Amino acid sequence: MEDRCSVNSPRRILSFSKNREANVSFPDVDHRSPAELGVSGEHGPKLSEVYGFVGSITTVVFTAIFIIWAYVPDNWLHSVGIYYYPSRYWALAVPTYMMVTIILAITLYIGMNFMATPPPTSLNTMFDEFSREPLNGVASTDADDEQPIEPISDIGINKINEIMFNSLE
């Protein structure tokens, strides 16, 4: 790690000249490690950017190949010299299978969530192991004193019903 008094910017130079405590040090370029020189570190592209770029180019290339394979007639492919390729059946079957798989996965996910949810009549919709009852033992003080913040607690269903439905009467 660099010395905290080393000069890195004009602002630091001015602040050090006021304090008269600055030690000016210039690091020797010949003694730097490859990470400090930026060979594979801060100046190069990030690995996720490279993977994203390669992935996007690969997606475009394979999409173009798929569209050419699916829509170009056989005699055109034979004239170019392409004789071995999958049946055209798979041009419709693979996207259809993928769409059905995605729709079934979403349906399964929603169904599993419905199965994991307790029924509306269950008390587990109001109380669980993390429920906290409000404390009633808070001492009241004079109106001039500041009131302490009450600890976190759940509002009971009777209090909610009172707030919501007493205004109707």
Buried (B, 14 or more C-beta within 10 A) or exposed (E): EEEEEBBEEEEEEEEBEEEEEBEEEEEEEEEEEEEEEEEEEEEEEEEEEEEEEEEEEEEEEEEEEBEBBEEEEEEEBEEEEEEEEEEEEBBEEEEEEEEEEEEEEEEEEEEEEEEEEEEEEEEEEEEEEEEEEEEEEEEEEEEEEEEEEEEEEBEBEEEEEEEEEEEEE
